[in-house]
Amino acid sequence: MIKAIKGVKDLLPEESPRWRFIEDTARQWALRYGFQEIRVPIFETTTLFARSIGASTDIVEKEMYTFADRDGSSLTLRPEGTAGTVRAFIEHNRAADPRPQKYCYAGPMFRHERPQAGRLRQFHQFGVESFGVSDPRADVEVISLLWRLLSDLTLPGLTLEINNLGYTEDRARYKPLLVAFLNGVQSRLCGNCQRRIETNPLRVLDCKVPECRSATEDAPRLADSLSSEARDHFERVTSGLQSVGIPFHMNPRLVRGLDYYCLTAFEVTCSHLGAQNAVGAGGRYDGLVEQLGGAAVPAVGFAVGLERIALMLPETVAVPSIPRVYVAAFGTQAVGLGFTLLDELRRTGVPADMDFRAASLKAHLRQADRLNALYTILLGDDEVTKGVATVRNMQTKAQEDVPIPDLASALRTRLVNR
């Protein structure tokens, strides 16, 4: 028997309503904030991700799914959504459009990671990217959007952590100080962090291994190397968050795993997720558009993991279900008329279903219950002769006779007014 690849997961029909609810909630909030949906390819040239994410990051070095195309070029399944969105922004010259360029997207991403709860090799993200505004209020806007949508989903134990990564020049001043410190405690660091000292030293600060956190407790602070401009930007972000009532905590260890971030970095964690507790994260990436061949365009964005949200979505959350009508047609004449009625209901906008295997009224009613039908139309040969069918409310068990020609409009009215 052929089974799914390790690290990927089927989303079965009974799980889909929760996912659809999460995605719809995220899109509704994004639309309120003026973000418009964009859909970019699942695979891109490998160079795009190596140049944007950073060649020395774990994602590029160890986690990307890369393969040779038939023409010999190297392609990669997208490990995140920002790089492809930036590529589309540049390629289609969206910087020339005077309207705000604010995009949202949802879809699968791919990384070869060790599978665990909420972390798969094919995973799904919802993200937003805002281009063209350097004002700190753009940072506040995307952070508040992230906080509002996660709060609306009533995820438990949410905490917003933020940090100031400064400008490239600030980090260039800071890195030699950090590297010198890390070399002095190298023997106390895990293997990954020892390797990162030369390739990506800031990531050592974000390591979750307890020994590494203890060893770096007295590390030089990035905050002490920041320029006045970087400090001013961040102060305006924090005051903006306070003005709209968004609670936050400073986390000087928060550096994010992607090289393109600058200034504001943020992460929302959930206390119920264990060590890998980030639900959504993002930051400002002012140099990325120019780095990938575009103009010098500031940008800020975030992404949330849908698997992690689905894990944490409380069972008490009322996930809207589609009100469904079941057609229980039985008998020689009624079966044909029932099928015609089924099509008429669907054409008039009424979600309707019928089990073509059921031959008795008892079998039909059993399936109507299993499908959580709101109404069932009882249609036998006697009803066909009389020209009237029985509509049963499956919740109250109340029944009402309705002329067969009026069934579609009557059911549509019931569903609209419920």
C-alpha positions as CSV (number, residue, x, y, z in Angstrom):
1,M,0.0,0.0,0.0
2,I,1.3,3.4,-1.0
3,K,1.3,5.9,1.9
4,A,1.9,9.6,2.3
5,I,5.4,10.8,2.5
6,K,6.9,11.3,6.0
7,G,6.2,14.8,7.2
8,V,3.2,15.5,5.1
9,K,-0.4,15.1,6.2
10,D,-3.8,14.6,4.5
11,L,-6.5,17.1,5.5
12,L,-9.6,15.0,5.7
13,P,-13.2,16.3,5.1
14,E,-14.1,16.4,8.7
15,E,-11.0,18.7,9.4
16,S,-11.6,21.0,6.5
17,P,-14.3,23.2,8.2
18,R,-11.9,24.2,11.0
19,W,-9.2,25.1,8.4
20,R,-11.7,27.0,6.3
21,F,-12.8,28.9,9.3
22,I,-9.2,29.9,10.2
23,E,-8.4,30.9,6.6
24,D,-11.7,32.9,6.2
25,T,-11.1,34.7,9.5
26,A,-7.5,35.6,8.4
27,R,-8.7,36.9,5.0
28,Q,-11.6,38.9,6.5
29,W,-9.2,40.7,8.9
30,A,-6.7,41.3,6.1
31,L,-9.4,42.8,3.9
32,R,-10.4,45.1,6.7
33,Y,-6.8,46.4,6.8
34,G,-6.7,46.9,3.0
35,F,-4.7,43.9,2.0
36,Q,-5.5,42.2,-1.3
37,E,-4.9,38.6,-2.2
38,I,-2.0,37.6,-4.3
39,R,-1.1,34.0,-5.5
40,V,2.5,33.3,-6.4
41,P,4.0,30.0,-7.8
42,I,4.8,27.1,-5.5
43,F,8.3,26.7,-7.0
44,E,10.8,29.4,-8.0
45,T,14.4,29.5,-9.1
46,T,16.7,28.4,-6.3
47,T,18.7,31.7,-6.5
48,L,15.7,33.7,-5.3
49,F,15.6,31.9,-2.0
50,A,19.4,31.8,-1.6
51,R,19.7,35.5,-2.1
52,S,16.7,36.6,0.0
53,I,16.6,34.2,2.9
54,G,20.4,34.0,3.2
55,A,22.8,31.3,2.0
56,S,24.0,30.6,5.6
57,T,20.6,30.1,7.1
58,D,19.4,26.6,8.1
59,I,16.6,26.9,5.6
60,V,18.9,27.3,2.6
61,E,21.7,25.0,3.9
62,K,19.6,22.1,5.1
63,E,15.8,22.4,4.6
64,M,15.0,23.4,1.1
65,Y,13.5,21.0,-1.5
66,T,15.6,21.7,-4.5
67,F,15.6,19.8,-7.8
68,A,16.9,20.2,-11.4
69,D,14.5,21.1,-14.1
70,R,14.7,19.4,-17.5
71,D,16.7,22.3,-18.9
72,G,19.2,21.9,-16.1
73,S,18.2,25.0,-14.1
74,S,17.8,24.6,-10.3
75,L,14.3,25.0,-8.9
76,T,13.1,25.0,-5.3
77,L,9.7,24.5,-3.6
78,R,9.0,27.6,-1.7
79,P,10.0,27.4,1.9
80,E,8.3,30.7,2.8
81,G,6.1,33.3,1.0
82,T,7.9,36.6,1.2
83,A,10.6,36.0,-1.4
84,G,8.1,35.0,-4.1
85,T,5.8,38.0,-3.3
86,V,8.8,40.4,-3.5
87,R,9.8,38.8,-6.9
88,A,6.3,39.3,-8.2
89,F,6.3,42.9,-6.9
90,I,9.5,43.7,-8.8
91,E,8.6,41.7,-12.0
92,H,5.3,43.4,-12.4
93,N,6.6,46.9,-11.5
94,R,4.1,47.3,-8.7
95,A,6.2,50.1,-7.3
96,A,4.9,52.4,-10.1
97,D,1.3,51.9,-8.9
98,P,0.4,54.9,-6.6
99,R,-2.1,52.8,-4.7
100,P,-1.0,51.1,-1.4
101,Q,0.7,47.8,-2.3
102,K,-0.5,45.5,0.5
103,Y,-0.8,41.8,-0.3
104,C,-2.0,38.7,1.6
105,Y,-1.6,35.0,0.6
106,A,-2.3,31.5,1.8
107,G,-0.9,28.2,0.7
108,P,1.6,25.3,1.3
109,M,5.3,25.8,2.0
110,F,8.0,23.1,2.1
111,R,11.0,22.5,4.4
112,H,12.8,19.3,5.2
113,E,12.5,19.4,9.0
114,R,12.1,16.8,11.7
115,P,8.3,16.2,11.7
116,Q,6.6,17.0,15.0
117,A,3.3,18.4,16.2
118,G,2.6,21.7,14.3
119,R,5.8,21.3,12.2
120,L,5.6,19.3,9.0
121,R,7.6,19.2,5.8
122,Q,4.6,20.4,3.8
123,F,3.0,23.1,6.0
124,H,0.6,26.0,5.3
125,Q,0.9,29.6,6.0
126,F,-1.2,32.8,5.8
127,G,0.9,35.9,5.3
128,V,0.8,39.6,4.5
129,E,3.4,41.9,2.9
130,S,3.2,45.7,2.9
131,F,5.4,47.6,0.5
132,G,6.4,51.2,0.1
133,V,6.0,52.7,3.5
134,S,8.9,53.3,5.9
135,D,6.7,55.0,8.5
136,P,6.6,53.0,11.8
137,R,2.8,53.0,11.6
138,A,3.1,50.4,8.9
139,D,4.9,48.1,11.4
140,V,2.1,48.8,13.9
141,E,-0.5,48.0,11.3
142,V,0.8,44.5,10.4
143,I,1.5,43.7,14.1
144,S,-2.0,44.7,15.1
145,L,-3.5,42.7,12.2
146,L,-1.6,39.7,13.4
147,W,-2.7,40.2,17.0
148,R,-6.4,40.9,16.1
149,L,-6.8,37.8,13.9
150,L,-5.2,35.5,16.4
151,S,-7.2,37.0,19.3
152,D,-10.4,36.7,17.2
153,L,-9.7,33.0,16.9
154,T,-9.5,32.9,20.8
155,L,-6.2,31.1,20.8
156,P,-5.1,30.5,24.5
157,G,-2.1,32.1,26.2
158,L,-1.0,34.5,23.4
159,T,2.1,36.7,23.9
160,L,3.5,39.2,21.5
161,E,7.3,39.6,21.7
162,I,9.2,42.3,19.8
163,N,12.8,43.3,19.3
164,N,14.8,46.0,17.5
165,L,17.3,44.5,15.0
166,G,18.5,47.9,13.8
167,Y,19.9,48.6,10.4
168,T,22.5,46.6,8.5
169,E,25.2,49.0,9.7
170,D,24.1,48.6,13.3
171,R,24.4,44.8,13.1
172,A,27.8,45.1,11.3
173,R,29.1,47.0,14.4
174,Y,27.6,44.5,16.8
175,K,28.6,41.2,15.2
176,P,32.4,41.4,16.0
177,L,31.5,42.0,19.6
178,L,29.1,39.1,19.7
179,V,31.5,36.7,17.8
180,A,34.3,37.6,20.3
181,F,32.0,36.7,23.2
182,L,30.8,33.5,21.6
183,N,34.3,32.3,20.9
184,G,34.9,32.6,24.6
185,V,32.0,30.3,25.5
186,Q,32.1,28.1,22.4
187,S,32.7,24.9,24.3
188,R,29.3,25.4,26.2
189,L,27.3,25.7,22.9
190,C,25.5,23.1,21.0
191,G,26.9,21.9,17.6
192,N,24.5,24.1,15.6
193,C,25.5,27.2,17.5
194,Q,29.2,26.5,17.3
195,R,28.8,26.4,13.5
196,R,26.7,29.5,13.5
197,I,29.4,31.6,15.2
198,E,31.0,32.2,11.9
199,T,28.0,32.0,9.6
200,N,25.1,33.6,11.4
201,P,26.1,34.5,15.0
202,L,22.8,36.3,15.9
203,R,21.0,33.1,15.6
204,V,22.9,31.7,18.6
205,L,21.0,34.2,20.8
206,D,17.7,32.6,19.6
207,C,18.7,29.0,20.3
208,K,16.2,27.2,22.5
209,V,18.8,24.7,24.0
210,P,19.0,25.5,27.7
211,E,22.8,25.2,27.8
212,C,23.1,27.7,25.0
213,R,20.8,30.2,26.6
214,S,22.7,29.9,29.8
215,A,26.1,30.4,28.0
216,T,24.8,33.5,26.3
217,E,23.2,35.2,29.2
218,D,25.9,37.8,29.5
219,A,26.4,38.3,25.8
220,P,26.7,41.9,24.5
221,R,23.4,43.5,23.8
222,L,22.4,44.5,20.2
223,A,20.5,47.4,21.8
224,D,23.8,49.0,22.8
225,S,25.0,49.1,19.2
226,L,21.9,50.6,17.6
227,S,21.9,54.0,15.9
228,S,19.7,56.8,17.0
229,E,17.6,56.4,13.9
230,A,16.9,52.8,14.7
231,R,16.0,53.6,18.2
232,D,13.6,56.3,17.2
233,H,11.9,54.0,14.7
234,F,11.4,51.4,17.3
235,E,10.2,53.8,20.0
236,R,7.5,55.0,17.5
237,V,6.5,51.4,17.0
238,T,6.1,50.6,20.7
239,S,4.2,53.9,21.3
240,G,2.0,53.0,18.3
241,L,1.2,49.6,19.8
242,Q,0.4,51.2,23.1
243,S,-2.0,53.7,21.4
244,V,-4.1,50.9,19.9
245,G,-4.0,48.7,23.0
246,I,-1.7,45.9,21.8
247,P,0.2,44.3,24.7
248,F,3.8,43.3,24.0
249,H,7.0,42.2,25.7
250,M,10.6,43.0,24.8
251,N,12.7,40.0,23.9
252,P,16.3,41.0,23.1
253,R,17.0,37.4,22.0
254,L,14.4,37.5,19.2
255,V,16.4,37.7,16.0
256,R,14.3,35.6,13.5
257,G,15.8,32.9,11.2
258,L,15.8,34.9,8.0
259,D,18.6,37.3,7.0
260,Y,16.5,39.9,5.4
261,Y,14.9,41.3,8.6
262,C,15.9,44.8,9.9
263,L,14.5,47.1,12.6
264,T,11.3,45.7,13.9
265,A,11.1,41.9,14.5
266,F,8.1,40.3,16.2
267,E,6.7,37.0,17.2
268,V,3.4,35.8,18.7
269,T,3.7,32.7,20.9
270,C,1.2,30.4,22.4
271,S,1.8,28.9,25.8
272,H,0.1,25.6,24.8
273,L,2.5,24.7,22.1
274,G,5.6,23.6,24.0
275,A,9.1,24.5,22.9
276,Q,8.1,25.3,19.3
277,N,5.5,27.8,20.5
278,A,5.5,30.4,17.7
279,V,2.2,30.8,16.0
280,G,3.0,33.8,13.8
281,A,6.0,36.0,13.2
282,G,7.5,38.7,11.0
283,G,9.3,41.9,10.7
284,R,10.6,44.8,8.6
285,Y,12.8,44.0,5.5
286,D,13.6,47.3,3.9
287,G,16.5,46.1,1.9
288,L,15.1,43.0,0.3
289,V,13.4,44.5,-2.8
290,E,16.6,46.2,-3.8
291,Q,18.6,43.1,-3.0
292,L,16.5,41.1,-5.5
293,G,16.9,43.7,-8.3
294,G,14.2,46.2,-7.6
295,A,14.2,49.8,-6.3
296,A,14.9,50.7,-2.7
297,V,11.4,50.0,-1.4
298,P,10.7,49.5,2.4
299,A,8.5,46.6,3.4
300,V,7.1,44.8,6.4
301,G,5.1,41.6,6.8
302,F,4.3,38.5,8.8
303,A,3.2,34.8,8.3
304,V,1.2,32.5,10.6
305,G,1.3,28.7,10.6
306,L,-2.1,27.2,9.9
307,E,-1.2,23.8,11.4
308,R,-0.3,25.4,14.7
309,I,-3.4,27.5,14.7
310,A,-5.5,24.4,14.0
311,L,-3.9,22.6,16.9
312,M,-4.6,25.5,19.3
313,L,-8.1,26.4,18.1
314,P,-10.4,25.7,21.0
315,E,-13.0,23.0,20.5
316,T,-15.5,25.5,21.9
317,V,-15.1,27.8,18.9
318,A,-18.3,27.6,16.9
319,V,-17.1,26.7,13.4
320,P,-19.9,27.7,11.0
321,S,-21.3,24.7,9.1
322,I,-23.0,24.8,5.7
323,P,-26.8,24.4,6.1
324,R,-27.6,21.4,4.0
325,V,-30.8,20.0,2.6
326,Y,-31.1,16.3,2.0
327,V,-33.5,14.9,-0.6
328,A,-34.9,11.5,0.5
329,A,-36.5,10.2,-2.7
330,F,-37.8,6.6,-2.6
331,G,-40.2,4.8,-4.9
332,T,-40.3,4.2,-8.6
333,Q,-41.6,7.6,-9.6
334,A,-40.1,9.6,-6.8
335,V,-36.5,8.6,-7.5
336,G,-36.4,10.4,-10.9
337,L,-38.3,13.5,-9.7
338,G,-36.0,13.6,-6.6
339,F,-32.9,13.8,-8.8
340,T,-34.4,16.6,-10.8
341,L,-35.4,18.4,-7.6
342,L,-31.8,17.9,-6.3
343,D,-30.4,19.7,-9.3
344,E,-33.0,22.5,-9.0
345,L,-32.1,23.1,-5.4
346,R,-28.4,23.4,-6.3
347,R,-29.0,25.7,-9.2
348,T,-31.0,28.1,-6.9
349,G,-28.1,28.3,-4.4
350,V,-29.3,25.7,-1.9
351,P,-26.6,23.2,-0.7
352,A,-28.3,19.9,-1.3
353,D,-27.3,16.2,-1.3
354,M,-28.8,12.7,-1.8
355,D,-27.4,9.2,-1.3
356,F,-28.0,7.3,-4.5
357,R,-27.4,4.0,-2.7
358,A,-30.3,4.5,-0.2
359,A,-33.5,2.7,-1.3
360,S,-35.7,3.1,1.7
361,L,-36.9,6.0,3.8
362,K,-35.1,4.7,6.9
363,A,-31.8,4.5,5.0
364,H,-32.3,8.0,3.7
365,L,-33.0,9.5,7.1
366,R,-30.0,7.7,8.5
367,Q,-27.8,9.4,5.9
368,A,-29.4,12.7,6.4
369,D,-28.4,12.5,10.1
370,R,-24.9,11.5,9.3
371,L,-24.6,14.5,6.9
372,N,-26.0,16.9,9.6
373,A,-28.7,18.0,7.2
374,L,-30.8,20.9,8.5
375,Y,-33.8,19.9,6.4
376,T,-34.9,16.7,4.7
377,I,-37.4,16.5,1.9
378,L,-39.4,13.4,2.1
379,L,-40.5,12.4,-1.4
380,G,-42.2,9.0,-2.1
381,D,-44.6,7.9,-4.8
382,D,-47.6,8.9,-2.8
383,E,-46.2,12.5,-2.5
384,V,-45.6,12.6,-6.2
385,T,-49.2,11.6,-6.9
386,K,-50.4,14.4,-4.5
387,G,-48.0,17.0,-5.8
388,V,-46.8,17.8,-2.2
389,A,-43.7,16.8,-0.4
390,T,-42.9,16.8,3.3
391,V,-40.1,19.0,4.6
392,R,-38.7,17.8,8.0
393,N,-36.7,20.1,10.3
394,M,-34.0,17.6,11.4
395,Q,-33.3,19.6,14.6
396,T,-36.9,20.0,15.9
397,K,-38.4,17.1,13.9
398,A,-41.3,19.5,12.9
399,Q,-42.8,18.7,9.5
400,E,-44.6,20.7,6.9
401,D,-46.1,19.8,3.5
402,V,-45.0,22.0,0.6
403,P,-46.1,21.9,-3.0
404,I,-43.4,20.2,-5.1
405,P,-43.0,23.2,-7.5
406,D,-42.4,25.5,-4.5
407,L,-39.8,23.4,-2.7
408,A,-36.6,25.1,-4.1
409,S,-37.8,28.7,-3.3
410,A,-39.2,27.6,0.1
411,L,-36.0,25.9,1.2
412,R,-33.9,28.8,0.0
413,T,-36.1,31.2,2.1
414,R,-35.7,29.0,5.1
415,L,-31.9,28.9,4.9
416,V,-31.6,32.7,4.4
417,N,-33.8,33.5,7.4
418,R,-32.4,30.9,9.8
